[in-house]
Every structure is written in structure tokens, then in C-alpha cells.
Amino acid sequence: MLDRLKILERNILELQAAKKRLSLSALSSELREQWALRYGLLESIQIIIDISCHLVSKFNLGNPQSYRECIELLQQNAYISPGLSTKLKSMVGLRNILVHDYIAVDDAQLYELLGQVDDMSEFVQACVNHLQ
């Protein structure tokens, strides 16, 4: 799990750099940037899901039937705040769109998702706090 956290931290740094470097118009005109951003977000969200489900299993927090339930169980057991739980569950929905209906995400939505990078950092910090 620590390896996944390190990858997530690396991804967060890359996404933060993209946020500083890119404008919406630059993103719209650069297919390579769109692909990189889609993959970076997808991989990061999947790592959050994997870690959430791992924590639920490792600490016997319940029997989730979905990725969202893993996150809910973390919130119910005070691993993450209710606000962060809501944001992470929204990311799970985004992951499903990126995987199954990727064409539905336009450039403006993709650019807006860079605003969720701080929520990913908050998740990393919550995990570190509970693993120490």
C-alpha cells in the first residue's frame, strides 16, 4: 500500500504541475495533454479506490459492495471527513465515466478536474495519519 501512496503522491505533483502549466485553451489544442491528463486522473482515482478498499479490508471496517461503499466505510469509521468522502465518491463516478464513457468528458470538464488534486492530497494525508 505504501508503494501505491508513493505513486499517488508522484501523480499529484504531475497534476499540480499541469494545473500551473495549462490553460483551458492550451488543453483544448493539445491532444497529448488531454491524453496525459485523462490517464493521470484515471490512475490516481484508481489508486484512491484501491487504497480505500485495502484499508476497509485490513482494518475489518465492513463488507462493501461497491467502491463508493469503501469510501463511505472510511468516513463512517473516521478515517476521512464527511466532506472528503463526498468528494472522493464523486471521483469514483468520474473514474467510471473515464473508463466507460470517456467521450462524455469534454476539455472544460477535464480542466476543471484539476481542481480536485488538493482533495487527493488530503486523502494521502489521512492515510498517512492512520498508518502511523
Secondary structure as UniProt FT lines:
FT   HELIX           2..21
FT   HELIX           24..29
FT   HELIX           31..58
FT   TURN            59..60
FT   HELIX           67..76
FT   TURN            77..78
FT   HELIX           82..100
FT   HELIX           102..104
FT   HELIX           107..113
FT   HELIX           114..116
FT   HELIX           117..131
//
